[in-house]
């Protein structure tokens, strides 16, 4: 009997420069021995941090992709979505996950950060994203996105473990099977707080680095996806993702233009080949 190769459909935009979205998801998940099939939502010359970026909306083509996949009997083990640019795109993703009966649905609800909602996000989009998050097997909001999903007002500053646990529980009660609340800062540590539908809860911490880089959220959820698809537990996969992102940021700090390029994971991506990050791999 021939060996089965796990497959992930990655539903993200693609930027030609400034690593994020598909230019992170494809190489990272592939490095873990998983086939990645992109379903592009938009094409950009660079990510949106660069002035004058060129943007090409792919919404009309998304359904053409999907309809052709249906015609050829395409199947997937996992659907993993990131930034979505309209309520229509969010609904397309929800329909895709349900129509293709994806056994693993991973939603990174990219809506904002540091208390600021992305300018293109409307109340309708926030509501539709809540619907998408409610069918997810794993949803990975940052703190800002968790407040949006739960309808709470954003509170600036650090939150304690009880507050993060309550936020996670509210998102589980919305329907998500597992939630990983990312990037929770407490003192000199960065926590990723996770809860499953039985309300079991854990936190994974790494040292807080004194600088930020773009693409780290996409990198975290891509490494997490690689671990879970390869059969590792949520806890193992969260810890793998947290340590990989931290170490990739340390590597990046010594690479020219890394703060424009995005986090430089390439020098250590081979250490994901088992599905989990093995920092000791030569």
ZICOR-V171259 format. One record per run of one state. SS is the DSSP state (A for helix, B for strand, O for the rest). FROM is the first residue (numbers start at 1). TO is the last residue. If there is no record, write none. Layout:
<<SS:FROM:TO> <SS:FROM:TO>>
This chain:
<<O:1:6> <B:7:11> <O:12:13> <B:14:17> <O:18:21> <A:22:31> <O:32:34> <B:35:38> <O:39:41> <B:42:46> <O:47:54> <B:55:57> <O:58:58> <A:59:71> <O:72:77> <B:78:81> <O:82:86> <A:87:99> <O:100:103> <B:104:107> <O:108:111> <B:112:113> <O:114:115> <B:116:117> <O:118:122> <A:123:134> <O:135:137> <B:138:139> <O:140:141> <B:142:142> <A:143:150> <O:151:160> <A:161:174> <O:175:177> <B:178:186> <O:187:188> <B:189:196> <O:197:200> <B:201:207> <O:208:215> <A:216:229> <O:230:233> <A:234:252> <O:253:257> <A:258:261> <O:262:265> <A:266:272> <O:273:282>>
